[in-house]
Amino acid sequence: MAKLTPRYTRQEFDRLVELIFPEERRSEFTSKPWGGEGFRHYLDPKVVCIEHYKPIKPGASLRRKPAA
């Protein structure tokens, strides 16, 4: 069985979950469907987005702020 490597560190994931509404509540804020870009998550811990484990495309950045 292949091992899945998370795309985000635990701290990054926790911060994204804190900032972004779960998919179950998406319809309360917009009628636009998720287009495949960005971050999404679900309230149900049994639902895991495969995007959390897909490798980042070469040349793509996570838009991290450079260290000062």
C-alpha positions in Angstrom: 0.0 0.0 0.0 1.3 3.4 -0.9 1.9 5.9 1.9 0.2 9.3 1.5 2.3 12.3 2.3 0.3 15.3 3.6 0.6 18.5 1.6 0.3 20.7 4.7 2.1 20.6 8.0 -0.2 20.1 11.1 0.1 23.8 11.9 -0.7 24.9 8.3 -3.7 22.6 8.2 -5.1 23.8 11.6 -4.7 27.4 10.5 -6.5 26.8 7.2 -9.4 25.0 9.0 -9.6 27.9 11.4 -9.8 30.5 8.5 -11.9 28.7 5.9 -15.5 27.6 6.3 -16.2 23.9 5.8 -17.9 22.7 2.7 -21.1 21.9 4.6 -21.5 25.7 5.3 -20.4 26.9 1.8 -23.9 27.4 0.6 -24.5 30.0 3.4 -21.9 32.3 1.9 -21.8 31.6 -1.9 -23.7 29.8 -4.6 -20.5 29.3 -6.6 -19.3 25.7 -6.6 -15.7 24.8 -5.5 -13.5 25.1 -8.6 -10.7 22.8 -7.6 -8.3 25.6 -6.5 -7.5 26.6 -2.9 -8.3 24.7 0.3 -11.5 22.9 1.4 -12.4 20.7 4.3 -15.4 19.0 5.8 -16.8 18.9 9.4 -17.1 15.1 9.3 -13.7 13.7 10.2 -14.5 10.6 8.1 -14.4 12.7 4.9 -10.9 13.4 3.7 -10.1 15.6 0.7 -7.6 13.9 -1.6 -6.3 17.4 -2.3 -4.7 17.4 1.1 -2.4 14.6 -0.1 -1.8 15.5 -3.8 1.8 16.6 -4.6 2.2 20.3 -5.3 2.8 21.0 -9.0 6.4 21.9 -9.9 6.8 25.7 -9.9 3.6 26.3 -7.9 3.9 28.1 -4.6 1.9 28.2 -1.5 2.2 31.9 -1.4 4.3 31.9 1.8 5.6 35.2 3.0 9.4 35.3 2.9 11.2 35.5 6.1 12.3 39.0 7.1 
